[in-house]
Amino acid sequence: MSISNEYDRRAFMGYFTSIGLGSTLLPGVLWAKAANGEEINAAAIACAEEIAGLKFDDAEREMMLDGLKSQEARLEALHKIPLANSVIPAIVFNPRPASPAPAPRARGKMTRSTVTVPARPRDLDSLAFLPVTVLSEMIRRRVITATELTKMYLGRLKKYDPQLLAVITLTEDRALAQARQLDAELARGKYRGPLHGIPWGAKDLLSVKGYKTTWGAGPYKNQTIDEDATVVQRLDAAGAILVAKLTLGELAQGDVWFG
């Protein structure tokens, strides 16, 4: 038998841990053989014993082989089970029985902060660091449009990203289409709320239909997931405009990514 990917390597090592050999050199020596395409058989185990300083009889070697073959069969069966991207990882065990969903609570009336709305500046870049409360009011009162604000932020991302390396993918086409739609809605009197026309950036952990979702990791830098994450769907519905997918540590760990 030969096993070659990282997930199987963990299972391979885990099996030897389960039979009390995880702290010896034996599983590492056998894995090196398997990774090189060599068959793991009784002779290979006997050879690995010499390096690890261990000694087994024929029956014990056969027991190990049977265990490895069973482990391999279980992994192959697992890999055949299709899992949609929407399936939540089994990282929490909740022993409580399912109960009826609580009745939805009525939403309270929206309140807005009292802010001073500045006059429209000649240079829209001067708006870049204003708080959302102010930008939101400027859009609601039509001092600026969602399209103007979106183009300003897209321009700044293009200008400064060569130094900041903060962007993995610009979502420019999507953003401009959203902005035009939201401006048209506001012109008709439809206002979605405080995030109407406000640009935002998503960590590239969140999937966006039609764009790469890299998780910051080299093996996935060309990955696409053909659906919008729930966070993206909800912000779309609230009128926020996604302008970019932003860097994050590899697989959301630390601060080092493939770029």
C-alpha positions as MATLAB code, in Angstrom:
seq = 'MSISNEYDRRAFMGYFTSIGLGSTLLPGVLWAKAANGEEINAAAIACAEEIAGLKFDDAEREMMLDGLKSQEARLEALHKIPLANSVIPAIVFNPRPASPAPAPRARGKMTRSTVTVPARPRDLDSLAFLPVTVLSEMIRRRVITATELTKMYLGRLKKYDPQLLAVITLTEDRALAQARQLDAELARGKYRGPLHGIPWGAKDLLSVKGYKTTWGAGPYKNQTIDEDATVVQRLDAAGAILVAKLTLGELAQGDVWFG';
ca = [
       0.000    0.000    0.000;
       1.171    3.561   -0.672;
      -0.400    6.778    0.595;
       0.563   10.217   -0.637;
      -1.395   13.214    0.639;
      -1.127   15.254    3.822;
      -4.540   14.265    5.173;
      -3.665   10.595    4.821;
      -0.296   11.211    6.441;
      -2.050   12.397    9.591;
      -4.249    9.327    9.568;
      -1.202    7.119    8.952;
       0.636    8.589   11.941;
      -2.558    8.532   13.998;
      -2.934    4.814   13.468;
       0.503    4.100   14.926;
      -0.252    6.395   17.838;
      -3.401    4.357   18.493;
      -1.359    1.161   18.853;
       1.244    2.778   21.111;
       4.007    3.384   18.540;
       3.490    7.090   17.904;
       6.574    8.134   19.875;
       8.912    5.712   18.042;
      10.736    6.143   14.748;
       8.759    3.351   13.111;
       5.812    5.335   11.645;
       8.129    8.028   10.287;
      10.346    5.479    8.565;
       7.355    3.672    7.074;
       5.780    6.925    5.920;
       8.993    7.893    4.129;
       8.771    4.613    2.213;
       5.093    5.127    1.388;
       5.724    8.721    0.245;
       8.394    7.412   -2.150;
       5.879    5.009   -3.675;
       7.204    1.885   -1.976;
       4.721   -0.765   -0.927;
       4.230   -1.156    2.805;
       4.380   -4.876    3.463;
       5.774   -7.207    6.126;
       9.294   -6.916    4.699;
       9.132   -3.102    4.796;
       8.011   -3.196    8.415;
      10.850   -5.557    9.295;
      13.330   -3.190    7.638;
      11.882   -0.195    9.519;
      12.180   -2.117   12.790;
      15.977   -2.154   12.496;
      16.137    1.640   12.104;
      13.651    2.229   14.914;
      15.310   -0.256   17.272;
      12.184   -2.382   17.614;
      11.373   -6.051   17.130;
       8.050   -7.617   16.102;
       7.037  -11.145   15.143;
       5.206  -12.089   11.947;
       1.778  -11.998   13.619;
       2.354   -8.442   14.902;
       3.481   -7.266   11.468;
       0.361   -8.746    9.876;
      -1.762   -7.012   12.510;
      -0.193   -3.664   11.567;
      -0.810   -4.268    7.882;
      -4.437   -5.210    8.538;
      -4.896   -2.024   10.571;
      -3.348    0.155    7.869;
      -5.485   -1.433    5.161;
      -8.630   -0.859    7.237;
      -7.610    2.764    7.787;
      -7.022    3.222    4.064;
     -10.439    1.742    3.233;
     -12.162    4.076    5.706;
     -10.406    7.098    4.206;
     -11.347    6.091    0.670;
     -14.972    5.770    1.792;
     -14.857    9.208    3.421;
     -13.394   10.808    0.304;
     -16.336    9.496   -1.744;
     -18.888   11.382    0.362;
     -19.817   14.667   -1.395;
     -19.816   17.671    0.946;
     -21.257   20.998   -0.179;
     -19.429   24.159    0.794;
     -22.411   25.038    2.997;
     -21.821   22.069    5.345;
     -20.529   23.329    8.676;
     -17.329   21.591    9.910;
     -17.967   19.183   12.793;
     -15.913   21.140   15.321;
     -18.555   21.461   18.061;
     -20.393   18.626   19.787;
     -23.783   19.688   21.101;
     -25.570   16.874   22.969;
     -28.796   18.823   23.497;
     -31.837   17.525   21.594;
     -33.151   19.699   18.800;
     -35.741   22.186   19.969;
     -38.181   24.389   18.063;
     -36.667   27.607   16.797;
     -37.496   30.594   19.008;
     -40.069   33.016   17.694;
     -38.423   35.853   15.749;
     -38.147   39.084   17.670;
     -39.649   42.197   16.184;
     -36.985   44.599   14.956;
     -36.877   47.901   16.739;
     -37.102   51.191   14.930;
     -33.807   52.199   13.340;
     -32.150   55.218   14.930;
     -29.409   57.255   13.280;
     -26.563   59.145   14.879;
     -26.749   62.893   14.655;
     -23.884   63.921   12.407;
     -22.720   67.026   10.657;
     -22.723   66.448    6.930;
     -19.916   68.284    5.137;
     -20.365   70.031    1.834;
     -19.356   68.117   -1.249;
     -15.545   68.482   -1.602;
     -13.786   69.156   -4.868;
     -11.489   66.204   -4.221;
     -13.431   63.102   -3.208;
     -10.254   61.510   -1.837;
     -10.677   63.793    1.169;
     -13.645   61.612    2.159;
     -11.552   58.436    2.397;
     -11.204   58.382    6.192;
     -14.605   59.743    7.196;
     -16.680   57.428    9.417;
     -19.480   55.385    7.918;
     -22.045   57.469    9.822;
     -21.031   60.557    7.840;
     -20.663   58.811    4.472;
     -24.043   57.169    4.971;
     -25.740   60.512    5.506;
     -23.948   62.039    2.522;
     -25.355   59.287    0.307;
     -28.834   59.406    1.837;
     -28.988   63.179    1.285;
     -27.484   62.736   -2.201;
     -24.453   64.917   -1.498;
     -22.464   62.175   -3.230;
     -23.511   59.034   -5.081;
     -22.658   55.431   -4.333;
     -20.940   55.236   -7.723;
     -18.697   58.228   -6.946;
     -17.743   56.830   -3.553;
     -17.074   53.382   -4.996;
     -14.876   54.730   -7.792;
     -12.914   56.792   -5.272;
     -12.130   53.782   -3.100;
     -11.334   51.563   -6.086;
      -8.913   54.229   -7.309;
      -7.176   54.384   -3.933;
      -6.877   50.591   -3.795;
      -5.212   50.567   -7.215;
      -2.917   53.447   -6.271;
      -1.707   52.243   -2.886;
      -1.916   48.452   -3.066;
       1.531   48.055   -4.728;
       2.948   49.296   -1.416;
       0.365   47.886    0.997;
      -0.197   44.467   -0.635;
      -3.640   44.410    0.955;
      -5.707   43.202   -2.008;
      -5.895   39.715   -3.458;
      -8.688   40.461   -5.942;
     -10.485   43.667   -6.885;
     -14.197   43.091   -7.438;
     -14.487   46.187   -9.611;
     -17.127   45.040  -12.112;
     -19.362   43.715   -9.355;
     -18.903   46.856   -7.259;
     -19.729   49.299  -10.049;
     -22.802   47.315  -11.049;
     -23.987   47.343   -7.415;
     -23.313   51.069   -7.099;
     -25.298   51.934  -10.242;
     -28.213   49.822   -9.043;
     -28.209   51.433   -5.598;
     -28.069   54.949   -7.060;
     -31.045   54.095   -9.267;
     -32.961   52.733   -6.260;
     -32.296   55.875   -4.235;
     -33.464   58.032   -7.148;
     -36.755   56.094   -7.043;
     -37.075   56.644   -3.291;
     -35.929   53.184   -2.183;
     -33.384   53.390    0.645;
     -32.020   50.165    2.110;
     -30.630   51.612    5.329;
     -27.365   52.917    6.816;
     -25.145   50.731    4.612;
     -26.804   51.805    1.363;
     -23.925   52.593   -1.023;
     -21.121   52.048    1.508;
     -18.056   50.238    0.033;
     -16.437   47.458    2.023;
     -13.716   44.810    1.654;
     -13.948   41.122    2.574;
     -11.177   38.867    3.806;
     -10.506   36.305    1.102;
     -11.872   33.644    3.413;
     -15.380   34.553    2.202;
     -16.573   33.110   -1.089;
     -17.940   35.438   -3.769;
     -19.523   34.034   -6.904;
     -17.443   34.728   -9.994;
     -14.248   35.564   -8.090;
     -11.375   33.556   -6.639;
     -11.461   32.502   -2.998;
      -7.845   31.750   -2.092;
      -7.944   31.493    1.716;
      -4.530   33.197    1.493;
      -2.892   29.850    0.668;
      -0.811   29.048   -2.412;
      -2.493   25.685   -3.182;
      -5.846   27.504   -3.424;
      -4.806   30.709   -5.185;
      -6.861   29.817   -8.279;
      -9.816   28.308   -6.399;
     -13.335   29.499   -7.150;
     -16.432   28.680   -5.092;
     -19.594   29.289   -7.073;
     -21.685   30.843   -4.321;
     -21.761   33.925   -2.125;
     -20.984   33.486    1.560;
     -23.852   34.328    3.910;
     -21.998   37.428    5.145;
     -21.708   38.646    1.546;
     -25.393   37.929    0.853;
     -26.504   39.872    3.921;
     -24.311   42.872    3.206;
     -25.472   42.863   -0.421;
     -29.054   42.965    0.823;
     -28.209   45.845    3.177;
     -26.796   47.856    0.271;
     -23.090   47.585    1.061;
     -20.794   47.445   -1.976;
     -17.986   44.880   -2.077;
     -14.922   46.502   -3.680;
     -12.182   43.959   -2.962;
     -11.216   40.619   -1.476;
      -8.430   41.319    0.975;
      -5.367   39.489    2.207;
      -5.316   37.253    5.249;
      -2.842   34.826    6.770;
      -2.629   31.441    5.085;
      -5.826   29.543    5.929;
      -6.657   32.457    8.271;
      -3.612   31.700   10.440;
      -1.052   34.392   11.247;
      -0.208   37.165    8.803;
       1.778   35.407    6.042;
       0.003   34.732    2.742;
       1.097   33.503   -0.673;
       1.524   37.054   -2.043;
];
